[in-house]
């Protein structure tokens, strides 16, 4: 995987099996503030909000070359493992001011289809407001997050009652297909295909990404789920992500 070296500010390759790394999630205000792989090395990148006060991190928009369909497909199919290997996710919410928990509850960060894996996979998630003030973690804000997302406690908390670590993959395997699908209910994706692609890791399924196929992507996802499990509760549930147009 490609990461940012905070000492050199260069992009380097890292093996997540042997190196610890944090990841940064974000809810940006304007698309033009987002730093991409292509413009990260340009002087203008340092003026964009994604680069403010960030140390050594993995950031999806910077570390994935989304102009390469091959790299994008490989990254999306591997992303959940990267998040699971991360010791912490720093979630920067630019719409939250002065650690306002009401604004936290209303943040669009919780409605992004791609945010689900960022929320549940890392060991811990730390939340920061628009001034980069830390105002809580997934653990300290657990009750609020459960209320916002309707995700169960044992999915969000990576330890059992004996404080033994339970990998997210094992936690999800204990849940029905319908329950896992319901975790994403009410989330939005910009591209219609991403309503399916952002769920691949939740069901631990790999399949080719075919942007342009529209809602056929969700049908393919359902077909793959049925092939890999005897739990057909998804057929009765009928939950879908909403497309943000």
C-alpha positions as CSV (number, residue, x, y, z in Angstrom):
1,X,0.0,0.0,0.0
2,X,1.1,3.6,-0.6
3,X,1.4,5.9,2.4
4,X,2.6,9.5,3.1
5,X,6.0,9.8,4.8
6,X,5.6,12.7,7.2
7,X,9.3,13.4,7.4
8,X,9.8,13.7,3.7
9,X,6.2,14.3,2.6
10,X,6.8,11.8,-0.1
11,X,4.6,8.9,-1.1
12,X,6.1,5.5,-0.2
13,X,5.2,1.8,-0.3
14,X,4.5,0.2,3.1
15,X,3.6,-3.4,4.1
16,X,0.8,-3.1,6.6
17,X,1.6,-6.5,8.0
18,X,4.8,-5.2,9.6
19,X,4.3,-1.5,10.0
20,X,1.9,0.4,12.1
21,X,0.1,3.4,10.6
22,X,-2.9,5.7,11.3
23,X,-5.4,6.6,8.7
24,X,-7.3,9.9,8.2
25,X,-10.9,10.1,7.4
26,X,-12.6,13.3,6.5
27,X,-15.8,15.1,5.7
28,X,-14.7,18.0,3.4
29,X,-16.7,21.1,2.8
30,X,-15.9,21.6,-0.9
31,X,-14.7,19.2,-3.6
32,X,-12.0,21.6,-4.6
33,X,-10.4,21.4,-1.1
34,X,-9.8,17.7,-1.6
35,X,-6.2,16.6,-2.3
36,X,-5.9,13.8,-4.8
37,X,-3.0,11.5,-5.8
38,X,-2.4,13.6,-8.9
39,X,-2.0,17.0,-7.2
40,X,-0.4,15.9,-3.9
41,X,3.1,16.8,-5.1
42,X,2.1,20.2,-6.4
43,X,2.7,23.4,-4.4
44,X,-1.1,24.0,-4.4
45,X,-1.7,20.9,-2.4
46,X,-0.3,22.3,0.9
47,X,-3.1,25.0,0.7
48,X,-5.9,22.5,0.7
49,X,-7.7,21.5,3.8
50,X,-6.8,17.8,3.7
51,X,-3.1,18.7,4.3
52,X,-3.6,20.9,7.4
53,X,-2.0,19.6,10.6
54,X,-1.6,16.1,9.3
55,X,1.5,13.9,10.3
56,X,2.2,10.5,8.8
57,X,-1.0,9.0,7.5
58,X,-2.8,6.9,4.9
59,X,-5.5,9.0,3.2
60,X,-7.6,7.4,0.5
61,X,-7.8,10.5,-1.8
62,X,-4.0,10.9,-1.8
63,X,-2.7,7.4,-1.6
64,X,-4.9,5.8,-4.3
65,X,-4.4,6.7,-7.9
66,X,-8.1,6.7,-8.9
67,X,-7.3,7.4,-12.5
68,X,-6.0,3.8,-12.7
69,X,-9.0,1.4,-12.9
70,X,-6.7,-1.5,-11.9
71,X,-5.3,0.2,-8.9
72,X,-8.7,1.5,-7.8
73,X,-10.2,-2.0,-8.0
74,X,-7.3,-3.5,-6.1
75,X,-7.5,-0.8,-3.5
76,X,-11.2,-1.1,-2.9
77,X,-11.0,-4.8,-2.5
78,X,-8.0,-4.5,-0.1
79,X,-9.2,-1.4,1.8
80,X,-11.0,-3.1,4.6
81,X,-7.8,-5.0,5.5
82,X,-5.9,-1.8,5.5
83,X,-8.4,-0.2,7.9
84,X,-8.3,-3.3,10.1
85,X,-4.5,-3.1,10.3
86,X,-4.6,0.6,11.3
87,X,-4.2,1.2,15.0
88,X,-6.3,4.4,14.8
89,X,-8.5,6.4,12.4
90,X,-8.4,10.2,12.8
91,X,-11.8,11.5,11.7
92,X,-11.7,15.2,10.8
93,X,-15.2,16.7,10.7
94,X,-15.1,20.2,9.2
95,X,-18.8,20.9,10.0
96,X,-18.3,20.4,13.8
97,X,-17.3,23.5,15.8
98,X,-16.2,23.8,19.4
99,X,-16.8,20.1,20.0
100,X,-20.5,20.5,19.5
101,X,-22.1,17.1,19.9
102,X,-25.3,18.2,18.2
103,X,-23.3,19.1,15.1
104,X,-21.5,15.8,15.5
105,X,-24.7,13.9,15.4
106,X,-25.8,15.8,12.3
107,X,-22.5,15.4,10.5
108,X,-22.6,14.1,6.9
109,X,-19.6,11.9,7.8
110,X,-22.1,9.4,9.2
111,X,-24.1,9.3,5.9
112,X,-21.2,8.6,3.6
113,X,-21.2,5.1,2.2
114,X,-17.5,4.7,2.4
115,X,-17.3,5.9,6.1
116,X,-18.8,2.7,7.5
117,X,-15.6,0.7,7.2
118,X,-13.6,3.6,8.6
119,X,-15.9,3.7,11.6
120,X,-15.9,0.0,12.5
121,X,-12.6,-1.5,11.2
122,X,-9.7,0.3,13.0
123,X,-8.8,-0.5,16.6
124,X,-10.0,3.1,17.6
125,X,-11.4,6.2,16.0
126,X,-10.6,9.7,17.3
127,X,-12.9,12.6,16.3
128,X,-11.7,16.1,15.6
129,X,-13.7,19.3,15.1
130,X,-13.0,22.0,12.4
131,X,-10.2,23.5,14.6
132,X,-8.5,20.1,15.0
133,X,-9.6,19.8,18.6
134,X,-10.1,16.2,19.7
135,X,-13.5,15.9,21.2
136,X,-13.9,12.2,21.7
137,X,-13.3,8.7,20.4
138,X,-15.5,5.8,19.2
139,X,-15.4,4.4,22.7
140,X,-16.1,7.6,24.6
141,X,-18.9,8.5,22.2
142,X,-20.2,5.0,21.9
143,X,-23.7,5.7,23.0
144,X,-24.0,8.7,20.7
145,X,-22.6,6.8,17.7
146,X,-25.0,3.9,18.4
147,X,-27.9,6.3,18.4
148,X,-26.7,8.0,15.2
149,X,-25.9,4.9,13.2
150,X,-28.1,2.2,14.7
151,X,-25.0,-0.1,14.7
152,X,-24.8,-2.6,17.5
153,X,-22.3,-2.2,20.4
154,X,-20.6,-5.5,19.7
155,X,-19.9,-4.4,16.1
156,X,-18.4,-1.1,17.2
157,X,-16.4,-2.3,20.2
158,X,-13.3,-4.5,19.3
159,X,-13.2,-6.2,22.7
160,X,-15.3,-8.7,24.5
161,X,-16.3,-8.6,28.2
162,X,-12.9,-10.2,29.0
163,X,-11.1,-7.4,27.1
164,X,-10.0,-9.8,24.4
165,X,-9.5,-8.3,21.0
166,X,-11.9,-9.5,18.4
167,X,-11.0,-8.6,14.8
168,X,-13.7,-6.9,12.8
169,X,-13.9,-9.7,10.3
170,X,-14.9,-12.1,13.2
171,X,-17.4,-9.6,14.6
172,X,-19.1,-9.3,11.2
173,X,-19.2,-13.0,10.6
174,X,-21.4,-13.4,13.7
175,X,-23.9,-11.0,12.2
176,X,-26.6,-11.9,9.7
177,X,-26.5,-10.6,6.2
178,X,-29.5,-8.5,6.9
179,X,-27.9,-6.9,9.9
180,X,-24.7,-6.1,8.0
181,X,-26.7,-4.5,5.2
182,X,-28.8,-2.5,7.7
183,X,-25.6,-0.9,9.1
184,X,-25.4,1.0,5.7
185,X,-29.0,1.9,5.5
186,X,-29.5,5.6,5.0
187,X,-25.9,6.2,3.7
188,X,-25.2,8.1,0.5
189,X,-22.7,7.5,-2.4
190,X,-21.9,9.9,-5.2
191,X,-21.8,7.3,-7.8
192,X,-24.5,4.7,-8.1
193,X,-22.1,1.8,-8.4
194,X,-20.5,2.7,-5.1
195,X,-23.7,1.8,-3.2
196,X,-22.5,-1.8,-3.9
197,X,-18.7,-1.3,-4.0
198,X,-18.6,0.3,-0.5
199,X,-20.2,-2.9,0.9
200,X,-17.8,-5.4,-0.6
201,X,-15.5,-5.4,2.4
202,X,-18.5,-5.6,4.9
203,X,-19.3,-9.0,3.3
204,X,-15.7,-9.9,2.6
205,X,-16.4,-10.3,-1.1
206,X,-14.1,-9.5,-4.0
207,X,-15.6,-8.7,-7.4
208,X,-14.5,-6.6,-10.4
209,X,-15.4,-2.9,-10.4
210,X,-17.2,-1.8,-13.5
211,X,-18.1,1.9,-13.3
212,X,-20.8,2.6,-15.8
213,X,-22.8,-0.5,-15.0
214,X,-25.2,1.4,-12.7
215,X,-27.5,-0.5,-10.4
216,X,-26.3,-3.8,-11.9
217,X,-23.5,-3.5,-9.4
218,X,-25.8,-4.0,-6.5
219,X,-27.4,-7.0,-8.2
220,X,-23.9,-8.5,-8.7
221,X,-23.2,-7.9,-5.0
222,X,-26.4,-9.7,-4.0
223,X,-25.5,-12.6,-6.3
224,X,-22.0,-12.9,-4.7
225,X,-23.5,-12.8,-1.2
226,X,-25.9,-15.6,-2.0
227,X,-23.0,-17.7,-3.4
228,X,-20.9,-17.4,-0.2
229,X,-23.5,-17.8,2.5
230,X,-26.5,-19.9,3.4
231,X,-28.0,-16.8,5.0
232,X,-30.6,-15.4,2.6
233,X,-32.0,-12.8,4.9
234,X,-30.9,-10.1,2.4
235,X,-33.6,-11.2,0.0
236,X,-36.3,-10.3,2.5
237,X,-34.7,-7.1,3.7
238,X,-34.5,-5.1,0.5
239,X,-32.5,-2.3,2.0
240,X,-30.6,-0.1,-0.4
241,X,-28.2,2.8,-0.1
242,X,-29.5,6.1,-1.4
243,X,-27.8,7.8,-4.3
244,X,-26.6,11.3,-3.7
245,X,-27.2,13.2,-7.0
